[in-house]
Amino acid sequence: MPRYYCDYCDTYLIHDSPSVRKQHNAGYKHKANVRTYYQQFEEQQTQSLIDQRIKEHLGQAAAFQARAPFNQHMLSFPGAVARPRLPILPTLRTSFH
């Protein structure tokens, strides 16, 4: 009788019958292995999205730095992005007597 291989559990079932497969798939170890597999898959997808966003952000930051010569001293901080300095507007002092 042929054996059934479970990819999630990395094991062979002795018999390849629907009842044995159903019993195996209902087991807590198989369910835990399936949950772990998809958690790892989700983490890999999430990490690749994070890496992609960081790469896009760094590309945008480099383009911004090339255009804006202000606040270059801020680049000494790790992860800092050069930002143009805003003008300081004079305040109006009014006295109410």
N, CA, C and O atoms as a GROMACS GRO file, in nm:
protein
  388
    1MET      N    1   0.084  -0.118   0.000
    1MET     CA    2   0.000   0.000   0.000
    1MET      C    3   0.090   0.125   0.000
    1MET      O    4   0.186   0.130   0.076
    2PRO      N    5   0.059   0.224  -0.083
    2PRO     CA    6   0.142   0.345  -0.090
    2PRO      C    7   0.132   0.427   0.039
    2PRO      O    8   0.033   0.423   0.111
    3ARG      N    9   0.238   0.501   0.062
    3ARG     CA   10   0.242   0.587   0.181
    3ARG      C   11   0.214   0.731   0.141
    3ARG      O   12   0.242   0.772   0.028
    4TYR      N   13   0.159   0.807   0.235
    4TYR     CA   14   0.128   0.948   0.212
    4TYR      C   15   0.229   1.033   0.287
    4TYR      O   16   0.256   1.009   0.404
    5TYR      N   17   0.286   1.134   0.218
    5TYR     CA   18   0.382   1.224   0.280
    5TYR      C   19   0.315   1.356   0.313
    5TYR      O   20   0.254   1.419   0.225
    6CYS      N   21   0.324   1.399   0.437
    6CYS     CA   22   0.269   1.526   0.481
    6CYS      C   23   0.381   1.630   0.478
    6CYS      O   24   0.479   1.619   0.552
    7ASP      N   25   0.366   1.731   0.392
    7ASP     CA   26   0.469   1.835   0.378
    7ASP      C   27   0.483   1.918   0.505
    7ASP      O   28   0.594   1.958   0.541
    8TYR      N   29   0.374   1.945   0.572
    8TYR     CA   30   0.378   2.029   0.692
    8TYR      C   31   0.450   1.959   0.807
    8TYR      O   32   0.529   2.020   0.880
    9CYS      N   33   0.422   1.830   0.823
    9CYS     CA   34   0.481   1.755   0.935
    9CYS      C   35   0.613   1.689   0.900
    9CYS      O   36   0.684   1.641   0.988
   10ASP      N   37   0.648   1.686   0.771
   10ASP     CA   38   0.771   1.623   0.723
   10ASP      C   39   0.776   1.476   0.766
   10ASP      O   40   0.876   1.429   0.819
   11THR      N   41   0.667   1.407   0.743
   11THR     CA   42   0.658   1.267   0.784
   11THR      C   43   0.571   1.189   0.686
   11THR      O   44   0.490   1.247   0.613
   12TYR      N   45   0.588   1.058   0.686
   12TYR     CA   46   0.505   0.970   0.604
   12TYR      C   47   0.398   0.906   0.690
   12TYR      O   48   0.423   0.867   0.804
   13LEU      N   49   0.277   0.896   0.635
   13LEU     CA   50   0.171   0.819   0.699
   13LEU      C   51   0.181   0.676   0.645
   13LEU      O   52   0.207   0.655   0.527
   14ILE      N   53   0.160   0.581   0.730
   14ILE     CA   54   0.179   0.441   0.692
   14ILE      C   55   0.082   0.400   0.581
   14ILE      O   56   0.121   0.332   0.486
   15HIS      N   57  -0.042   0.441   0.592
   15HIS     CA   58  -0.142   0.405   0.491
   15HIS      C   59  -0.195   0.532   0.426
   15HIS      O   60  -0.210   0.636   0.491
   16ASP      N   61  -0.222   0.522   0.297
   16ASP     CA   62  -0.277   0.636   0.224
   16ASP      C   63  -0.426   0.611   0.200
   16ASP      O   64  -0.468   0.587   0.087
   17SER      N   65  -0.501   0.618   0.306
   17SER     CA   66  -0.646   0.605   0.293
   17SER      C   67  -0.710   0.734   0.342
   17SER      O   68  -0.652   0.804   0.425
   18PRO      N   69  -0.827   0.766   0.293
   18PRO     CA   70  -0.892   0.891   0.335
   18PRO      C   71  -0.913   0.900   0.486
   18PRO      O   72  -0.901   1.009   0.543
   19SER      N   73  -0.943   0.791   0.550
   19SER     CA   74  -0.967   0.796   0.695
   19SER      C   75  -0.839   0.825   0.772
   19SER      O   76  -0.841   0.899   0.871
   20VAL      N   77  -0.727   0.767   0.729
   20VAL     CA   78  -0.599   0.792   0.796
   20VAL      C   79  -0.556   0.937   0.774
   20VAL      O   80  -0.507   1.003   0.866
   21ARG      N   81  -0.574   0.985   0.651
   21ARG     CA   82  -0.538   1.123   0.620
   21ARG      C   83  -0.625   1.220   0.700
   21ARG      O   84  -0.575   1.320   0.753
   22LYS      N   85  -0.753   1.192   0.710
   22LYS     CA   86  -0.845   1.277   0.784
   22LYS      C   87  -0.808   1.280   0.932
   22LYS      O   88  -0.812   1.385   0.996
   23GLN      N   89  -0.773   1.165   0.986
   23GLN     CA   90  -0.734   1.157   1.127
   23GLN      C   91  -0.604   1.235   1.151
   23GLN      O   92  -0.591   1.306   1.250
   24HIS      N   93  -0.509   1.221   1.058
   24HIS     CA   94  -0.383   1.294   1.071
   24HIS      C   95  -0.407   1.444   1.065
   24HIS      O   96  -0.353   1.519   1.146
   25ASN      N   97  -0.487   1.489   0.968
   25ASN     CA   98  -0.512   1.632   0.952
   25ASN      C   99  -0.590   1.693   1.069
   25ASN      O  100  -0.585   1.814   1.090
   26ALA      N  101  -0.661   1.610   1.144
   26ALA     CA  102  -0.736   1.658   1.260
   26ALA      C  103  -0.649   1.663   1.386
   26ALA      O  104  -0.692   1.716   1.488
   27GLY      N  105  -0.528   1.608   1.379
   27GLY     CA  106  -0.441   1.601   1.496
   27GLY      C  107  -0.382   1.735   1.535
   27GLY      O  108  -0.364   1.823   1.450
   28TYR      N  109  -0.351   1.752   1.664
   28TYR     CA  110  -0.299   1.880   1.714
   28TYR      C  111  -0.159   1.909   1.663
   28TYR      O  112  -0.125   2.026   1.640
   29LYS      N  113  -0.076   1.806   1.644
   29LYS     CA  114   0.060   1.830   1.592
   29LYS      C  115   0.055   1.881   1.449
   29LYS      O  116   0.129   1.973   1.413
   30HIS      N  117  -0.032   1.822   1.367
   30HIS     CA  118  -0.044   1.866   1.227
   30HIS      C  119  -0.095   2.010   1.223
   30HIS      O  120  -0.044   2.092   1.148
   31LYS      N  121  -0.195   2.040   1.302
   31LYS     CA  122  -0.250   2.176   1.304
   31LYS      C  123  -0.146   2.277   1.350
   31LYS      O  124  -0.139   2.388   1.297
   32ALA      N  125  -0.065   2.240   1.449
   32ALA     CA  126   0.042   2.328   1.497
   32ALA      C  127   0.147   2.349   1.388
   32ALA      O  128   0.197   2.460   1.370
   33ASN      N  129   0.180   2.244   1.315
   33ASN     CA  130   0.279   2.255   1.206
   33ASN      C  131   0.226   2.343   1.092
   33ASN      O  132   0.302   2.420   1.034
   34VAL      N  133   0.098   2.331   1.060
   34VAL     CA  134   0.038   2.414   0.956
   34VAL      C  135   0.039   2.560   1.000
   34VAL      O  136   0.073   2.649   0.922
   35ARG      N  137   0.002   2.585   1.126
   35ARG     CA  138   0.002   2.722   1.180
   35ARG      C  139   0.143   2.781   1.175
   35ARG      O  140   0.159   2.896   1.135
   36THR      N  141   0.243   2.705   1.214
   36THR     CA  142   0.382   2.751   1.212
   36THR      C  143   0.427   2.781   1.069
   36THR      O  144   0.495   2.882   1.046
   37TYR      N  145   0.391   2.695   0.975
   37TYR     CA  146   0.429   2.715   0.835
   37TYR      C  147   0.375   2.848   0.783
   37TYR      O  148   0.449   2.926   0.723
   38TYR      N  149   0.247   2.873   0.805
   38TYR     CA  150   0.188   2.996   0.752
   38TYR      C  151   0.233   3.120   0.828
   38TYR      O  152   0.237   3.228   0.770
   39GLN      N  153   0.267   3.106   0.956
   39GLN     CA  154   0.324   3.220   1.029
   39GLN      C  155   0.460   3.257   0.970
   39GLN      O  156   0.489   3.375   0.953
   40GLN      N  157   0.542   3.158   0.940
   40GLN     CA  158   0.672   3.185   0.879
   40GLN      C  159   0.654   3.247   0.740
   40GLN      O  160   0.727   3.339   0.704
   41PHE      N  161   0.558   3.199   0.664
   41PHE     CA  162   0.530   3.254   0.531
   41PHE      C  163   0.486   3.400   0.543
   41PHE      O  164   0.532   3.485   0.467
   42GLU      N  165   0.399   3.428   0.639
   42GLU     CA  166   0.352   3.564   0.660
   42GLU      C  167   0.465   3.656   0.705
   42GLU      O  168   0.474   3.770   0.660
   43GLU      N  169   0.552   3.606   0.793
   43GLU     CA  170   0.666   3.686   0.838
   43GLU      C  171   0.760   3.718   0.723
   43GLU      O  172   0.812   3.830   0.714
   44GLN      N  173   0.783   3.622   0.634
   44GLN     CA  174   0.870   3.645   0.519
   44GLN      C  175   0.809   3.750   0.426
   44GLN      O  176   0.880   3.837   0.376
   45GLN      N  177   0.679   3.743   0.404
   45GLN     CA  178   0.612   3.840   0.319
   45GLN      C  179   0.617   3.979   0.382
   45GLN      O  180   0.642   4.078   0.314
   46THR      N  181   0.592   3.984   0.512
   46THR     CA  182   0.595   4.112   0.583
   46THR      C  183   0.735   4.172   0.578
   46THR      O  184   0.750   4.292   0.554
   47GLN      N  185   0.838   4.090   0.599
   47GLN     CA  186   0.975   4.140   0.597
   47GLN      C  187   1.013   4.189   0.459
   47GLN      O  188   1.082   4.290   0.447
   48SER      N  189   0.968   4.120   0.355
   48SER     CA  190   1.001   4.166   0.219
   48SER      C  191   0.932   4.299   0.190
   48SER      O  192   0.989   4.384   0.122
   49LEU      N  193   0.809   4.318   0.239
   49LEU     CA  194   0.741   4.446   0.222
   49LEU      C  195   0.813   4.557   0.298
   49LEU      O  196   0.828   4.668   0.248
   50ILE      N  197   0.858   4.526   0.419
   50ILE     CA  198   0.933   4.625   0.500
   50ILE      C  199   1.062   4.663   0.429
   50ILE      O  200   1.095   4.781   0.420
   51ASP      N  201   1.134   4.564   0.378
   51ASP     CA  202   1.259   4.591   0.306
   51ASP      C  203   1.233   4.677   0.183
   51ASP      O  204   1.310   4.768   0.152
   52GLN      N  205   1.125   4.647   0.112
   52GLN     CA  206   1.090   4.724  -0.007
   52GLN      C  207   1.058   4.869   0.030
   52GLN      O  208   1.103   4.962  -0.038
   53ARG      N  209   0.981   4.890   0.136
   53ARG     CA  210   0.947   5.026   0.178
   53ARG      C  211   1.070   5.103   0.224
   53ARG      O  212   1.083   5.222   0.197
   54ILE      N  213   1.160   5.036   0.294
   54ILE     CA  214   1.284   5.101   0.339
   54ILE      C  215   1.367   5.143   0.218
   54ILE      O  216   1.422   5.253   0.215
   55LYS      N  217   1.377   5.054   0.120
   55LYS     CA  218   1.453   5.086   0.000
   55LYS      C  219   1.392   5.206  -0.072
   55LYS      O  220   1.464   5.294  -0.119
   56GLU      N  221   1.258   5.209  -0.083
   56GLU     CA  222   1.192   5.323  -0.146
   56GLU      C  223   1.216   5.451  -0.067
   56GLU      O  224   1.243   5.556  -0.124
   57HIS      N  225   1.207   5.441   0.065
   57HIS     CA  226   1.227   5.558   0.150
   57HIS      C  227   1.369   5.611   0.138
   57HIS      O  228   1.390   5.732   0.130
   58LEU      N  229   1.466   5.520   0.138
   58LEU     CA  230   1.605   5.563   0.126
   58LEU      C  231   1.630   5.627  -0.011
   58LEU      O  232   1.707   5.722  -0.021
   59GLY      N  233   1.566   5.577  -0.115
   59GLY     CA  234   1.579   5.636  -0.247
   59GLY      C  235   1.519   5.776  -0.250
   59GLY      O  236   1.576   5.866  -0.310
   60GLN      N  237   1.404   5.794  -0.186
   60GLN     CA  238   1.340   5.925  -0.180
   60GLN      C  239   1.424   6.020  -0.096
   60GLN      O  240   1.436   6.138  -0.130
   61ALA      N  241   1.481   5.971   0.013
   61ALA     CA  242   1.563   6.055   0.100
   61ALA      C  243   1.688   6.100   0.027
   61ALA      O  244   1.731   6.215   0.042
   62ALA      N  245   1.748   6.012  -0.053
   62ALA     CA  246   1.868   6.050  -0.128
   62ALA      C  247   1.834   6.156  -0.232
   62ALA      O  248   1.911   6.250  -0.253
   63ALA      N  249   1.718   6.142  -0.297
   63ALA     CA  250   1.677   6.242  -0.396
   63ALA      C  251   1.649   6.375  -0.327
   63ALA      O  252   1.680   6.481  -0.381
   64PHE      N  253   1.591   6.371  -0.210
   64PHE     CA  254   1.559   6.492  -0.135
   64PHE      C  255   1.688   6.561  -0.090
   64PHE      O  256   1.697   6.683  -0.095
   65GLN      N  257   1.786   6.484  -0.046
   65GLN     CA  258   1.913   6.541   0.000
   65GLN      C  259   1.986   6.608  -0.116
   65GLN      O  260   2.054   6.709  -0.096
   66ALA      N  261   1.972   6.554  -0.234
   66ALA     CA  262   2.040   6.613  -0.350
   66ALA      C  263   1.979   6.750  -0.385
   66ALA      O  264   2.049   6.835  -0.439
   67ARG      N  265   1.853   6.771  -0.356
   67ARG     CA  266   1.786   6.896  -0.389
   67ARG      C  267   1.794   6.999  -0.276
   67ARG      O  268   1.795   7.119  -0.304
   68ALA      N  269   1.801   6.956  -0.151
   68ALA     CA  270   1.791   7.049  -0.037
   68ALA      C  271   1.925   7.059   0.036
   68ALA      O  272   1.963   6.966   0.106
   69PRO      N  273   1.997   7.172   0.020
   69PRO     CA  274   2.127   7.185   0.087
   69PRO      C  275   2.116   7.232   0.232
   69PRO      O  276   2.219   7.248   0.297
   70PHE      N  277   1.996   7.256   0.285
   70PHE     CA  278   1.980   7.306   0.421
   70PHE      C  279   1.995   7.195   0.523
   70PHE      O  280   1.970   7.078   0.494
   71ASN      N  281   2.034   7.232   0.643
   71ASN     CA  282   2.043   7.142   0.759
   71ASN      C  283   2.131   7.020   0.733
   71ASN      O  284   2.094   6.909   0.771
   72GLN      N  285   2.243   7.039   0.670
   72GLN     CA  286   2.331   6.927   0.643
   72GLN      C  287   2.391   6.870   0.772
   72GLN      O  288   2.433   6.754   0.775
   73HIS      N  289   2.395   6.951   0.878
   73HIS     CA  290   2.448   6.901   1.006
   73HIS      C  291   2.358   6.792   1.063
   73HIS      O  292   2.404   6.713   1.145
   74MET      N  293   2.231   6.786   1.022
   74MET     CA  294   2.140   6.684   1.073
   74MET      C  295   2.172   6.545   1.018
   74MET      O  296   2.126   6.445   1.072
   75LEU      N  297   2.250   6.539   0.912
   75LEU     CA  298   2.284   6.410   0.852
   75LEU      C  299   2.379   6.329   0.938
   75LEU      O  300   2.397   6.209   0.914
   76SER      N  301   2.440   6.392   1.039
   76SER     CA  302   2.532   6.318   1.125
   76SER      C  303   2.458   6.221   1.216
   76SER      O  304   2.519   6.127   1.268
   77PHE      N  305   2.328   6.240   1.236
   77PHE     CA  306   2.249   6.149   1.317
   77PHE      C  307   2.208   6.029   1.232
   77PHE      O  308   2.171   6.046   1.116
   78PRO      N  309   2.215   5.907   1.290
   78PRO     CA  310   2.177   5.790   1.212
   78PRO      C  311   2.029   5.793   1.175
   78PRO      O  312   1.943   5.815   1.261
   79GLY      N  313   2.001   5.772   1.050
   79GLY     CA  314   1.863   5.769   1.002
   79GLY      C  315   1.803   5.905   0.980
   79GLY      O  316   1.685   5.916   0.946
   80ALA      N  317   1.881   6.011   0.999
   80ALA     CA  318   1.828   6.146   0.982
   80ALA      C  319   1.819   6.182   0.835
   80ALA      O  320   1.899   6.138   0.753
   81VAL      N  321   1.720   6.262   0.803
   81VAL     CA  322   1.700   6.307   0.666
   81VAL      C  323   1.711   6.459   0.667
   81VAL      O  324   1.657   6.525   0.756
   82ALA      N  325   1.782   6.514   0.569
   82ALA     CA  326   1.798   6.659   0.562
   82ALA      C  327   1.664   6.724   0.531
   82ALA      O  328   1.595   6.684   0.438
   83ARG      N  329   1.629   6.824   0.610
   83ARG     CA  330   1.504   6.896   0.589
   83ARG      C  331   1.534   7.044   0.577
   83ARG      O  332   1.622   7.095   0.647
   84PRO      N  333   1.463   7.113   0.492
   84PRO     CA  334   1.487   7.257   0.480
   84PRO      C  335   1.440   7.329   0.606
   84PRO      O  336   1.342   7.290   0.669
   85ARG      N  337   1.510   7.432   0.640
   85ARG     CA  338   1.479   7.510   0.760
   85ARG      C  339   1.362   7.603   0.729
   85ARG      O  340   1.359   7.669   0.625
   86LEU      N  341   1.266   7.609   0.821
   86LEU     CA  342   1.152   7.697   0.804
   86LEU      C  343   1.188   7.837   0.852
   86LEU      O  344   1.263   7.851   0.948
   87PRO      N  345   1.135   7.940   0.787
   87PRO     CA  346   1.165   8.076   0.832
   87PRO      C  347   1.096   8.105   0.966
   87PRO      O  348   0.987   8.056   0.993
   88ILE      N  349   1.162   8.185   1.048
   88ILE     CA  350   1.105   8.224   1.176
   88ILE      C  351   1.036   8.358   1.156
   88ILE      O  352   1.097   8.457   1.117
   89LEU      N  353   0.908   8.358   1.183
   89LEU     CA  354   0.829   8.478   1.164
   89LEU      C  355   0.832   8.562   1.292
   89LEU      O  356   0.830   8.506   1.401
   90PRO      N  357   0.837   8.694   1.279
   90PRO     CA  358   0.836   8.779   1.399
   90PRO      C  359   0.699   8.772   1.466
   90PRO      O  360   0.596   8.761   1.400
   91THR      N  361   0.701   8.779   1.596
   91THR     CA  362   0.576   8.777   1.670
   91THR      C  363   0.527   8.918   1.692
   91THR      O  364   0.607   9.011   1.706
   92LEU      N  365   0.400   8.935   1.695
   92LEU     CA  366   0.340   9.064   1.719
   92LEU      C  367   0.314   9.079   1.868
   92LEU      O  368   0.245   8.997   1.929
   93ARG      N  369   0.368   9.184   1.924
   93ARG     CA  370   0.344   9.208   2.068
   93ARG      C  371   0.243   9.320   2.080
   93ARG      O  372   0.265   9.433   2.037
   94THR      N  373   0.138   9.286   2.139
   94THR     CA  374   0.037   9.387   2.167
   94THR      C  375   0.011   9.387   2.316
   94THR      O  376   0.002   9.282   2.380
   95SER      N  377   0.000   9.504   2.367
   95SER     CA  378  -0.028   9.513   2.511
   95SER      C  379  -0.167   9.572   2.528
   95SER      O  380  -0.205   9.670   2.464
   96PHE      N  381  -0.237   9.510   2.614
   96PHE     CA  382  -0.373   9.554   2.644
   96PHE      C  383  -0.372   9.617   2.782
   96PHE      O  384  -0.360   9.546   2.882
   97HIS      N  385  -0.386   9.748   2.790
   97HIS     CA  386  -0.388   9.816   2.919
   97HIS      C  387  -0.524   9.870   2.947
   97HIS      O  388  -0.545   9.931   3.052
   0.00000   0.00000   0.00000
